[in-house]
Amino acid sequence: MYIKRERYLSKIRPFYDVDLIKVLTGVRRCGKSILLEQIKEEFIENGFDRAHIITINFEDLQFEKIRTAEKLNSYVNEQIKDHDKYLIFLDEIQHVRNFEKVLASFRATLNCSIFITGSNSKLLSGKMATLLVGRCVEFRIMPFSFAESYEYATAIGRNMSPDEFMIDYINWGGFPLRFSFTKESDIKRYLEQTYEGILDKDIITDRSKVNRQNFERVATYIMANAGKEFSSKNIENYFIHQNADTLDKKTIYRYLDKMEKACLIDRVKRFNIVGKQAMSYIEKQYAVDTGFRMINTNLVNFEDTFFLENIRKIIIIKNGKTPIKYTYGSMQGNSVSEGSKSFDPNIIIYRIKKKRDKTCLIYYR
């Protein structure tokens, strides 16, 4: 049972026949593989020959030995039988070393349309990614939105009013498979196992040289404080309070980078309206899904607004926008002021009233 994710399909369709590699990135278990299947079904419904569709899921044991660009190139070319157009679907492409080389080769030598997914927000960064500059288009995929969650829950027979369901969504988020469970203890167990799986597969690997205990403490702190202003000093003090190893600032920010690459968090820098410049040493982190925030806090405090701020950030991204900065100020219509300075942001889309009549404002592009 699944719902059609029209929000994403409507953005991807215009690129179906464009000579660009379609890249779907997002946290594990958010629904990227199902979305690939829905894209494939649309082609078949429109008459595309099934024999000209090549699909590889690199987490399927059947394809476990395909881990290099050379082996992937050999396999795909073995499937090509004629000069007609082919569709190539590659799920979790990050498992293939130097995949950028083979994708660039496919695009240059084959009559094909390529769709790939990856559980890494920096999938198209690094030295090898220069091979794909100008040759791909990226779509960020997220867990279910509130509307998608409610549609799916209704389709599988959950009888809840939108107001009742809102509390459920705030608490447990929108990972699709979590709706397979009705008991909160089972939902919590599923989310914890999903979270641990992401750590094991994408962050704390044999080659990562990451201290698991220290990383999990930092990650728990970040998730529990999602939406709050971040300070590496607070984490250092947290470790001291826990009688744990001392962590330096460089290690803390390296852990943050790994969480961001695994699509667990988004990071937004604070913007100083008065100075018109980014305050690079101050930032906020937002959890990719409120369920992950919940399992690291075990509660939602409805007296603060940080969990709502996190949800609003999620909505920004699901609408295809990228949060680029935030600030605090007072609001009068669409005008933002901080002190005696005034700033008219054309890209302001979100505000939540804070203490002392200050408002948190997130800007996007």
C-alpha positions in Angstrom: 0.0 0.0 0.0 1.4 3.4 -1.0 0.2 6.8 -2.0 1.2 8.7 -5.1 3.7 11.4 -4.2 2.4 14.0 -6.6 4.3 16.8 -4.9 7.6 15.3 -6.1 6.4 13.6 -9.3 5.1 17.0 -10.6 8.6 18.4 -10.2 10.4 15.5 -11.8 8.1 14.9 -14.8 9.3 17.9 -16.8 12.8 16.3 -16.8 11.7 12.8 -17.8 13.0 13.2 -21.4 15.6 15.9 -20.7 19.2 14.9 -21.2 20.1 15.3 -17.6 20.7 12.7 -14.8 17.8 12.8 -12.4 19.2 12.6 -8.8 16.9 11.9 -5.8 18.6 12.4 -2.5 17.2 12.0 1.0 17.5 10.2 4.3 17.1 6.4 4.3 13.5 5.1 4.5 11.9 8.3 3.4 10.4 6.7 0.2 13.0 7.3 -2.5 12.8 3.7 -3.8 8.9 3.8 -4.0 9.2 7.1 -5.8 11.5 5.5 -8.4 8.9 2.7 -8.9 6.1 5.3 -9.4 8.3 7.1 -12.0 8.8 3.7 -13.7 5.1 2.9 -13.6 4.3 6.3 -15.3 6.6 5.4 -18.2 5.1 1.9 -18.6 1.5 3.4 -18.5 2.5 5.7 -21.3 3.7 2.7 -23.4 7.4 2.5 -22.7 8.8 -1.0 -23.4 9.5 -2.9 -20.1 12.4 -4.7 -21.8 14.1 -1.4 -22.1 14.1 -0.6 -18.4 17.2 -1.5 -16.3 16.8 -1.4 -12.5 19.5 -1.9 -9.9 19.0 -1.6 -6.2 22.5 -1.7 -4.7 21.2 -2.8 -1.3 19.8 -6.0 -3.0 22.0 -9.0 -2.5 21.5 -9.8 -6.2 23.7 -6.8 -7.0 26.1 -7.0 -4.1 29.2 -7.6 -6.3 28.6 -4.4 -8.3 30.6 -2.0 -6.3 32.9 -0.3 -8.8 32.3 1.9 -11.8 33.8 -0.7 -14.1 31.5 -3.5 -12.9 28.4 -1.3 -13.2 29.4 -0.2 -16.7 29.9 -3.9 -17.7 26.5 -5.0 -16.3 24.5 -2.2 -17.9 26.1 -2.5 -21.3 25.3 -6.3 -21.2 21.6 -5.4 -20.8 21.6 -3.1 -23.8 20.4 -5.1 -26.8 19.6 -2.4 -29.4 19.9 1.3 -30.1 16.4 2.2 -28.8 16.1 4.4 -25.7 16.6 2.8 -22.3 15.6 3.8 -18.8 18.2 3.2 -16.1 17.2 3.3 -12.5 20.0 3.1 -9.9 18.9 2.9 -6.3 21.4 3.9 -3.5 24.2 4.7 -6.0 26.6 5.8 -3.2 27.6 2.1 -2.8 29.4 2.2 -6.1 33.0 3.6 -6.0 33.6 6.4 -8.5 30.0 6.2 -9.7 30.3 9.7 -11.3 32.6 8.2 -14.0 30.2 5.6 -15.1 27.2 8.0 -15.0 29.0 10.5 -17.2 29.9 7.6 -19.6 26.3 6.4 -19.8 25.1 9.8 -20.5 27.7 10.4 -23.3 27.5 7.0 -25.0 24.0 5.5 -24.5 20.5 6.5 -25.6 19.0 6.6 -22.2 17.3 8.5 -19.4 19.0 8.0 -16.0 17.4 8.2 -12.5 19.5 7.6 -9.4 18.9 7.8 -5.6 21.3 8.3 -2.8 21.2 8.6 1.0 23.8 11.4 1.1 23.1 15.1 1.0 26.6 15.6 -0.5 26.2 13.0 -3.2 27.2 15.4 -5.9 30.1 17.1 -4.1 33.8 16.3 -4.0 36.4 16.0 -6.8 34.7 13.3 -8.8 31.4 15.3 -8.9 33.0 17.8 -11.3 32.4 15.1 -14.0 28.6 15.7 -13.5 28.6 19.5 -13.4 25.8 20.8 -15.6 24.7 17.2 -16.4 22.3 16.4 -13.6 19.3 17.9 -11.7 18.7 17.1 -8.0 15.5 16.6 -6.0 15.5 16.5 -2.2 13.1 13.8 -1.0 11.7 14.0 2.5 9.5 11.7 4.7 5.8 12.2 4.4 4.4 15.7 5.0 1.4 16.1 7.3 -1.0 16.0 4.3 0.7 12.9 2.9 0.8 11.3 6.3 -2.9 11.9 6.9 -3.8 10.6 3.4 -1.8 7.5 3.9 -3.1 6.9 7.5 -6.7 7.3 6.2 -6.0 4.9 3.3 -4.9 2.2 5.6 -8.0 2.6 7.9 -6.9 5.0 10.6 -9.9 6.9 11.9 -8.6 10.2 13.3 -9.6 13.8 12.9 -7.0 16.1 11.4 -6.6 17.8 14.8 -6.0 14.4 16.5 -3.7 13.3 13.8 -1.6 16.6 14.1 -0.5 15.6 17.6 0.5 12.1 16.3 2.5 13.7 13.4 4.2 16.2 15.7 5.3 13.4 18.0 6.2 10.7 15.5 6.8 12.4 12.2 6.3 11.0 8.6 8.5 8.1 7.9 6.2 5.9 5.8 6.7 2.5 7.5 6.1 3.9 11.0 2.4 3.9 10.0 2.5 0.1 10.0 2.4 0.3 13.8 -0.4 1.6 16.1 1.3 1.2 19.5 3.6 4.1 20.4 6.1 1.6 21.8 6.3 -0.1 18.4 6.6 3.1 16.6 9.4 4.2 18.9 11.2 0.9 18.4 10.9 1.2 14.6 12.2 4.8 14.6 15.1 3.8 16.9 16.1 0.9 14.7 15.9 3.1 11.5 18.0 5.8 13.2 20.6 3.2 14.4 20.6 1.7 10.9 21.5 5.1 9.4 24.3 5.5 11.9 25.7 2.1 11.1 25.5 2.3 7.3 26.2 6.0 6.6 28.2 7.3 9.5 29.9 4.9 11.9 31.4 2.5 9.4 34.7 0.6 9.5 36.5 3.3 7.5 35.0 6.3 9.3 37.2 6.2 12.4 34.3 7.7 14.4 34.1 7.0 18.2 30.6 5.6 18.4 29.9 6.5 22.0 31.0 10.1 21.6 29.2 10.5 18.3 25.9 9.1 19.7 26.1 11.5 22.6 26.7 14.5 20.2 23.9 13.3 17.9 21.5 12.9 20.8 22.2 16.4 22.0 21.7 17.8 18.5 18.4 16.0 17.9 17.1 16.9 21.4 17.9 20.5 20.8 16.8 20.8 17.2 15.6 24.3 16.4 17.6 25.9 19.2 20.7 28.0 18.6 23.8 25.9 18.6 27.0 26.4 20.5 29.9 24.0 20.4 30.7 25.2 23.9 27.4 23.8 25.2 28.4 20.4 23.9 31.7 20.6 25.5 30.0 21.4 28.8 27.5 18.6 28.2 30.4 16.1 27.9 31.9 17.4 31.1 28.6 17.1 32.9 28.3 13.5 31.6 31.9 12.7 32.8 32.7 11.8 29.3 35.7 12.3 27.1 36.6 15.9 26.2 35.7 16.8 22.6 37.4 19.6 20.7 35.5 22.0 18.4 36.9 20.5 15.3 35.6 17.0 16.2 32.2 18.4 17.1 31.8 20.1 13.7 33.1 17.0 11.9 30.3 15.0 13.6 27.8 17.7 12.5 29.0 17.4 8.9 28.5 13.6 9.0 25.0 14.1 10.3 24.2 16.5 7.5 25.7 14.2 4.8 23.5 11.4 6.1 20.5 13.7 5.7 19.7 13.5 9.5 19.9 17.3 9.9 19.9 20.6 8.0 22.1 23.4 9.2 21.1 27.1 8.8 23.4 29.9 9.7 22.3 33.0 11.6 22.2 36.2 9.7 23.1 39.6 11.2 20.6 42.1 9.8 22.5 45.1 11.2 25.8 44.0 9.6 24.2 42.4 6.5 26.4 39.4 6.8 26.2 35.8 7.8 27.4 35.0 11.4 29.2 31.9 10.4 30.0 30.8 14.0 26.3 30.7 15.0 23.8 28.3 13.5 20.8 26.1 14.1 20.3 22.4 13.3 16.9 21.0 12.3 16.0 17.3 12.4 14.9 15.8 9.1 11.9 14.4 10.8 10.2 15.1 14.2 10.1 11.4 14.9 13.9 11.4 15.2 13.7 14.4 17.5 11.1 12.6 19.6 13.2 9.4 20.2 16.1 11.5 21.4 14.0 13.6 23.9 11.0 11.3 24.8 8.7 14.3 25.0 7.3 17.3 23.2 7.1 20.5 25.3 4.1 22.3 24.0 5.1 25.4 26.0 8.0 26.1 23.7 8.0 26.6 19.9 11.2 24.8 18.8 9.4 21.7 17.6 7.0 23.9 15.5 10.0 25.7 14.1 11.5 22.3 13.1 8.2 21.3 11.4 8.1 24.6 9.5 11.7 24.1 8.3 10.6 20.7 7.0 7.7 22.3 5.1 10.1 24.8 3.5 12.3 22.0 2.1 9.3 19.9 1.0 8.1 22.9 -1.0 11.4 22.7 -2.9 13.1 25.6 -1.1 16.4 25.7 0.6 16.7 27.4 4.0 19.8 29.6 3.8 19.8 31.8 7.0 17.8 32.9 10.0 17.7 35.8 12.3 15.7 37.4 15.1 13.7 40.6 14.8 10.3 42.2 15.2 7.7 42.1 12.5 5.5 44.8 11.0 3.7 43.5 8.0 6.5 42.2 5.7 9.1 44.5 7.2 11.7 43.0 9.6 13.5 45.3 12.0 16.4 44.7 14.4 17.3 47.6 16.6 17.1 50.8 14.6 17.7 49.0 11.3 15.0 47.9 9.0 15.1 45.2 6.3 12.5 44.3 3.7 13.1 40.6 2.9 11.4 39.4 -0.3 12.2 35.8 0.7 10.8 35.8 4.3 8.3 33.0 4.6 8.2 32.0 8.2 8.0 33.5 11.6 7.3 32.3 15.1 7.0 34.7 18.0 9.6 34.2 20.7 10.1 35.8 24.1 10.3 39.6 24.4 8.3 40.1 21.1 11.2 38.7 19.0 10.5 36.6 16.0 12.6 33.8 14.5 12.7 34.4 10.7 14.0 31.7 8.3 14.9 32.8 4.8 15.0 30.5 1.8 16.0 30.5 -1.9 
